[in-house]
Amino acid sequence: MNSTTVLGTTTMTLSQLQTELTAELDAIRAAGRWRELRPAQAPPAVTFVCEGQRWINFSSNDYLGLSTHPRLIAAAQAATAEWGTGATASRLICGTLDLHRSLEEALVAFKVGGHPGYRALLFNSGYHANLSLLTALTDAQDVIFSDALNHASLIDGCRLSRATTVVYRHNDLDDLRAKLTRYGQARRRLIVTEAVFSMDGDVAPLADILTLAETFGAWVVLDEAHATGVLGPQGRGLAAQLDHTGRPIIVMGTLGKALGSFGAFVVAPAVVIELLINRARPFIFTTALPPAPVAAALEAVRLLMESDALVEGLHCNIKHMATALGFSPDWTTPVFPVVLGAEAATMRAMQDLQAAGFHVVGIRPPTVPPGACRLRLTVTAAHTPAQIADVAAAVRSVMPASSLVRATHS
Ligand SMILES: *Cc1c(COP(=O)(O)O)cnc(C)c1O
């Protein structure tokens, strides 16, 4: 009725599309999963200014406070003055600048101590990096073993790769071993896991996963989005806590979280990097990262390699937050999940915290599984002990005591 027939084909009119999409949006709203954009009126650092209100921000991934660091800003400004605002083309056309190469070399130094057999490759985001890795390394002959709580970018990489994807229970080595045993026939096997789980803040049992990989002839792809700048000596990551060079592991990390910039990288044996350059479509078919974020990330890496102070400051605040919220004293990551379950309860708790002066975003499906909605508090090196004590008190006051106990399960 609302459609027009043109040469025998049926064309959907705008009003028909509007009706259909409005129904889909209504369903999202009815499920309590409505999302909307709320622009900040100042850099979202320790304070978050939005719609004329000002909150103390406990939702940022800027774990070291580097996104507003004077040295990163100066580096980005100098790079823009020297190199311009854009890279002008993809990396393989004429978009590879000396700056990209410098950052890639610095990342090899940072992540694997400059090991001569290793190289790094930049990507425009962690999302691009994960799609690149999984699609370049696997196809229909291969099997990917994927942790049940892996990030959407890893899930999408699995889908796009055409490999058989076998999901194992979160951080469950017995389940992983059983599944590796069952899929013995593949050409190539990849175990894919986050280092620090983005919505849960727990850490993958990497040493044991790597041993399993070696036993079964598999490779590990480790996503260090929330581990880079956070875990390991000088924030070099979870893998850097092990002696992992020469072992079957490929490390990916991002520049947009603790490193305060934008983009991502893979550090891996040189042959893996060559394959990515030659095959990874999200690397090949996109304009290279512009000079400013590359220079800012390079400055961030230099800062971390010069001094432990920032990472130590972060860990000091992680301890304060763990104590104040009643988490385990050996909690080592800046991500604190407080699980409420349902959408409505979570969004109400978020509003109550806003009324108390804190910005803590509620997390709902599909970011977390249905029934596992939560407040996700993140602490940074830039918070003060008083701010941490205050937000923890506010969380305790808006939460039923029982849910806080459940929240601290792991
Ligand atoms: C944020 C995130 C990504 C994506 O990185 P971007 O650079 O933001 O695209 C990938 N993996 C994990 C685990 C993340 O948390």
PDBQT file of the ligand as one rigid body, heavy atoms in Angstrom, charges set to zero:
ROOT
HETATM    1  C1  LIG A 501      37.618  -1.142  23.160  1.00  0.00    +0.000 C 
HETATM    2  C2  LIG A 501      37.946  -2.528  22.787  1.00  0.00    +0.000 A 
HETATM    3  C3  LIG A 501      38.270  -2.878  21.474  1.00  0.00    +0.000 A 
HETATM    4  C4  LIG A 501      38.121  -1.907  20.346  1.00  0.00    +0.000 C 
HETATM    5  O1  LIG A 501      39.122  -0.961  20.360  1.00  0.00    +0.000 OA
HETATM    6  P1  LIG A 501      38.836   0.438  19.639  1.00  0.00    +0.000 P 
HETATM    7  O2  LIG A 501      40.188   0.994  19.403  1.00  0.00    +0.000 OA
HETATM    8  O3  LIG A 501      38.025   1.236  20.600  1.00  0.00    +0.000 OA
HETATM    9  O4  LIG A 501      38.107   0.120  18.377  1.00  0.00    +0.000 OA
HETATM   10  C5  LIG A 501      38.679  -4.164  21.210  1.00  0.00    +0.000 A 
HETATM   11  N1  LIG A 501      38.732  -5.087  22.191  1.00  0.00    +0.000 NA
HETATM   12  C6  LIG A 501      38.398  -4.800  23.459  1.00  0.00    +0.000 A 
HETATM   13  C7  LIG A 501      38.491  -5.870  24.492  1.00  0.00    +0.000 C 
HETATM   14  C8  LIG A 501      37.990  -3.520  23.794  1.00  0.00    +0.000 A 
HETATM   15  O5  LIG A 501      37.608  -3.241  25.041  1.00  0.00    +0.000 OA
ENDROOT
TORSDOF 0
